[in-house]
Amino acid sequence: MHAIRPLIPLFIAAGILLAGNGVQGTAIAIRGAQEGFSTSLIGLIGTAYFVGFLLGCLYITRLLNAVGHIRTFAALAAITASGTLLLVIIVDPIAWLMIRFAVGFCFSGLFTTIESWINSGVRNETRGRVLAVYRIVDIFAVTGAQFMLPAFGAGGFTLFAVMCLMITLSLVPVSLADRSNPTPPAEFRFDLKGIWALSPLACIGCVTIGATNSAFRLIGPLYAEGIGLSISDVAVFMSVGILGGAVLQYPLGYLSDRFDRRTVLLVTTAGAVASGLFLASMAGTSPSLNYLGIFLFGAFALPLYSLSAAHANDHAKAGQHVMVAAGLMFFFSLGASIGPYLSSAVVELFGPNALFTYTSVVHGALIVVTIWRMRARGPVPAESRGPFSWLLRTSPVFPKMARGNNGNDARNGSTSDEASSIDRPQ
C-alpha cells in the first residue's frame, strides 16, 4: 500500500475515464438506434472513434512534450466532456461522426497521459501489484459502467450528463495529486515494415482482433437489443462478455509461456470461432444462452491481443519492444477502424445474428494465417520466450509499463536510454 498510495489519485482518474469510455460506446449504439440511425451509420460512427484514437496514438507525445501532463489532461478532458454533451444536444449523424472522431483522439491522449504518469512512479519491485490494481480498476469500471444504461436510460439527457460529469470529475484527482509533472515518454515510432518482418502473424492477428473486438463493443449492444433483450439485459450481456475476457487471460498466458504460443493462439481463436457460431446459430433469443455464449466469446476473443503481442515480443531484439508495442497498437486500431462499419453492414443486410457470423469468419481467417505461419517458421525456443503480460488496449504506454520500469526489458536488460536512442524518430 505504501507504494500504491501515491498513485491512488491517478487510479481514481483512470477508473472514471474507463467507466465513461466503457459506457459511451454502448449508449451511443442504443441511442442511435432509438433516433432512427441505420445500423451501418452507427457502425460508421464507431469507425470514426477508432480513427481518432489511432491519430491520438500518433500525436499525443508531441502534446505532452509541448505542455506537460496536467495541461494535456485538462485540455483533452474538457474537449471530451464537451463532446459528450454535444452528442445529446446535436442529434445529427454528421455531427456525431465528427464528435466521436474528436472523442476518440482525446481518449487516446487521456489514457496515454495517465499511463505515462503511472509508469513514471512505478518501481520494478512493486510493478506487479500496481499493474494488478490497474487491471482490477479496468474490469470493475468498464463492467460496472454498463449498468448506468438501465439506471439512467439512453433516451434522454441524463446518461450523457452523468458521463460528462464523470469525465469532468476525473480532472480533480489529477489536478490535486501530490506529484511532480513526470517526463513525457519518447515519441512512438511506427516502423510498420520492421514489425511485419518480426512477426506477420502478430500484425495480422492485431488487425483481426481489432476488427472483431470493436464489433463486439460497439455493435454488440445492437445485437442484444435486436434479439429482444431489455436495456437491463443489454447491460448484463456486455458486462458478462467483458468479464469473460478476464477469466482466461492468465491460464492462456501460462500455457503460452510453456508451449508454442502459436498453438495456444490457434486453439484460442478456434474457441472464439465456436462461441461466435453458438451465438449466431444456437443461442436464439434466450437471455441465459446468450449470456453463456458471450461469456465464452469474451473468454476466448479478448485475450488474443495479449497472446499476439507476446508472440511478437518473443522475436523482438533489445530496444525494439517500445516500437513493437506502438506498432501493434497501430495495427489493432487499424482493424478497429474497419470492424464497426463492416460488421454493422453485415448486420443490416442479414440481421442481428450475423454479427457473430462475421466475427467467426474473421477469426476463422486468423486460424488459416496461424497455420500458414506455423508451417513457414519454427517455434521460438522456450528459453527465448519472454513472460506473458495481460495488456490493456488503452494506449501504447501500457505494454511499456508492463515490461519494466522506464521500458526495461526483463529478459535482456535493455534500458529506456537504449530504447529511446533506437526508437525515437530521427
Secondary structure, 3 states (H helix, E strand, C coil): CCCCHHHHHHHHHHHHHHHHHHHHHHHHHHHHHHCCCCHHHHHHHHHHHHHHHHHHHHHHHHHHHHHCHHHHHHHHHHHHHHHHHHHHHCCCHHHHHHHHHHHHHHHHHHHHHHHHHHHHCCCHHHHHHHHHHHHHHHHHHHHHHCCHHHHHCCCCCHHHHHHHHHHHHCHHHHHHCCCCCCCCCCCCCCCHHHHHHHCHHHHHHHHHHHHHHHHHHHHHHHHHHHCCCCHHHHHHHHHHHHHHHHHCHHHHHHHHHHCCHHHHHHHHHHHHHHHHHHHHHCCCCCHHHHHHHHHHHHHHHCCHHHHHHHHHHHHCCCCCHHHHHHHHHHHHHHHHHHHHHHHHHHHHHHCCCHHHHHHHHHHHHHHHHHHHHHHHCCCCCHHHCCCCCCCCCCCCHHHHHHHCHHHCCCCCCCCHHHHHHHHCCC
